[in-house]
Amino acid sequence: MASDTLSTLIAFPEWIVAVTQGQSTRFFCWVITPELSALTDGETYSTSQAALAAGRSLVQYSVGPQIDFSRCRLYD
Protein backbone atom coordinates (compact mmCIF):
# COMPACT_ATOMS: atom_id res chain seq x y z
CA MET A 1 0.00 0.00 0.00
CA ALA A 2 1.55 3.29 -1.10
CA SER A 3 0.93 6.52 0.74
CA ASP A 4 1.17 10.18 -0.17
CA THR A 5 4.34 12.12 0.56
CA LEU A 6 4.38 15.52 2.24
CA SER A 7 5.88 17.94 -0.25
CA THR A 8 5.41 21.40 1.31
CA LEU A 9 4.16 22.72 4.64
CA ILE A 10 3.66 26.42 5.37
CA ALA A 11 2.05 28.18 8.30
CA PHE A 12 -0.10 31.26 8.48
CA PRO A 13 -1.37 32.72 11.74
CA GLU A 14 -3.63 29.91 13.04
CA TRP A 15 -3.68 28.15 9.64
CA ILE A 16 -1.50 25.48 8.00
CA VAL A 17 -1.28 24.73 4.29
CA ALA A 18 0.18 21.41 3.17
CA VAL A 19 0.90 19.94 -0.24
CA THR A 20 1.14 16.20 -0.70
CA GLN A 21 2.30 14.20 -3.67
CA GLY A 22 0.44 11.06 -4.67
CA GLN A 23 1.80 7.95 -6.35
CA SER A 24 2.05 9.73 -9.66
CA THR A 25 3.30 13.25 -10.21
CA ARG A 26 0.00 14.70 -9.02
CA PHE A 27 -0.15 17.08 -6.06
CA PHE A 28 -2.95 17.82 -3.60
CA CYS A 29 -3.54 20.83 -1.34
CA TRP A 30 -4.69 20.59 2.28
CA VAL A 31 -5.65 23.33 4.71
CA ILE A 32 -5.78 22.86 8.47
CA THR A 33 -8.07 25.43 10.08
CA PRO A 34 -7.73 27.05 13.51
CA GLU A 35 -10.32 24.51 14.69
CA LEU A 36 -7.95 21.71 13.49
CA SER A 37 -10.23 20.61 10.65
CA ALA A 38 -8.44 19.33 7.55
CA LEU A 39 -9.89 20.63 4.29
CA THR A 40 -9.07 19.95 0.66
CA ASP A 41 -10.61 21.17 -2.56
CA GLY A 42 -10.50 17.66 -4.01
CA GLU A 43 -8.52 18.78 -7.05
CA THR A 44 -5.22 17.41 -8.34
CA TYR A 45 -2.46 19.69 -9.58
CA SER A 46 0.44 19.05 -11.93
CA THR A 47 2.92 21.05 -9.81
CA SER A 48 3.42 21.60 -6.11
CA GLN A 49 3.40 25.36 -6.71
CA ALA A 50 -0.10 25.19 -8.20
CA ALA A 51 -1.35 23.12 -5.26
CA LEU A 52 0.25 25.57 -2.82
CA ALA A 53 -1.39 28.52 -4.57
CA ALA A 54 -4.75 26.77 -4.28
CA GLY A 55 -4.20 26.22 -0.56
CA ARG A 56 -3.25 29.85 -0.06
CA SER A 57 -6.40 30.88 -1.90
CA LEU A 58 -8.51 28.72 0.40
CA VAL A 59 -7.00 30.46 3.43
CA GLN A 60 -7.39 33.93 1.93
CA TYR A 61 -10.99 33.19 0.97
CA SER A 62 -11.70 32.02 4.52
CA VAL A 63 -10.10 34.94 6.36
CA GLY A 64 -10.71 37.65 3.77
CA PRO A 65 -8.19 39.84 2.02
CA GLN A 66 -5.61 41.69 4.06
CA ILE A 67 -6.34 45.39 4.33
CA ASP A 68 -3.51 47.73 3.37
CA PHE A 69 -3.82 50.54 5.90
CA SER A 70 -0.73 52.33 4.59
CA ARG A 71 -2.85 54.20 2.03
CA CYS A 72 -5.55 55.21 4.50
CA ARG A 73 -5.73 58.72 5.88
CA LEU A 74 -7.46 59.94 8.99
CA TYR A 75 -9.50 63.11 8.69
CA ASP A 76 -10.66 65.27 11.56
Beta strands, then each sheet from edge to edge (+ up, - down):
strand 1: 5-12
strand 2: 15-21
strand 3: 27-32
strand 4: 38-39
sheet 1: 1+ 2- 3+ 4-
end
